[in-house]
Amino acid sequence: MHDTLSGRAEELAHLVDLIRTSLSLADSAIVPINERLAELAEMGMNNLELEGPAIYSRAASHSPAFDDARVVYAAALVMPGGIGCTAWGADEYAERYGDSHCEPPQLTPRFVPYVTLPPIVRAMLPAHAPKLLAQLLQSFSVLTR
């Protein structure tokens, strides 16, 4: 049993190192991007909401903000606001994507800025940021030619 526990401790240490490294890389990439996005928002590039896939889910605990047992974080780019995530109750998120007749929701009220996201979510976000940025740039392709 001791060998199994020691092995698990090593696996957990590796996971912690992986998350710390990913978080450091994420912070060094996303923070400067969000600074540029803030400048673009000041220039009038605002009122834009893009949402990517769900990237993390966790227990809601006793949060008064969610009725569901789980909270879902989805990658998002909101102007003004930058790259971050939207936060949903799990049932609400499933209902939203299960109903094709549903009006697209406003993402801004659900937007969680990058700097306030849980570290694990921040570490996972860079995998989805390039697609969101490509969509943003595509919206303004006339200016970038």
PyMOL commands that set and color helices and strands:
alter all, ss='L'
color gray80, all
select helices_A, chain A and resi 2-42+90-98+108-110+114-116+119-127+129-139+141-144
alter helices_A, ss='H'
color red, helices_A
select strands_A, chain A and resi 48-59+70-79+82-89+111-113
alter strands_A, ss='S'
color yellow, strands_A
deselect
rebuild
show_as cartoon
